[in-house]
Amino acid sequence: MTVSDDASSWREYPPLELHPLLALALDEIVEHGYDGTSVRKIANRAGVTVPALYYHFENKQAMLRELLDHAMRIVLTHARAALDEAGADCTARLSALVEAIVLYTAHHRDLAFLDSERRSLTPENRAHYVARRDELESELRDTIRGGVQQGVFHTPHPDECGRAILSMCQGVAGWFRPGGPVDAATMARRYADLALATVQYQKGTGR
């Protein structure tokens, strides 16, 4: 279960590589919610005994923790690769960052959906996940602040814009469907435009 460290093409999101039990746990949680999912249900779905499942994962909480950790490894790796490619220009950086997040959300909708289950984590696991999630929000916030300093973004509320844009991108998981009228790449570019509008981007006004 690996994530490419270089994300050589950050616009590409290959199929998930999950331990089979984690893949089934993901299906169960998406269908029934964390509270409605049990280790026994996952084991039955996998055709194994509960003790056999415990051999691989300590409990249901450990499976949720690993799934959320995997989600953050994917999106952060791609987001940072997008930023590296974009260079120093904050307009390009914000566009690339939003595209990367939307593409992740569109291609891995079930995994992205799990963000709503962070409330089910233990305090220790929630703190770990929130810290990783804050890394992504920090990339957005720093990029927006940089654009304000460059004079190309004119929002008076850069931090609030960062949170709003991240929530907007994550919301794609709730409605996007492959094979719909708009493909993931086109939607990602549209969301980049929406993000630029949110930060009050004005072309040609930078210092």
Secondary structure as UniProt FT lines:
FT   TURN            10..11
FT   HELIX           20..32
FT   TURN            35..36
FT   HELIX           39..46
FT   HELIX           50..56
FT   HELIX           60..86
FT   TURN            87..88
FT   HELIX           90..107
FT   HELIX           109..113
FT   HELIX           114..120
FT   HELIX           123..150
FT   HELIX           158..170
FT   HELIX           171..174
FT   TURN            178..179
FT   HELIX           184..198
FT   TURN            199..200
FT   TURN            203..204
//
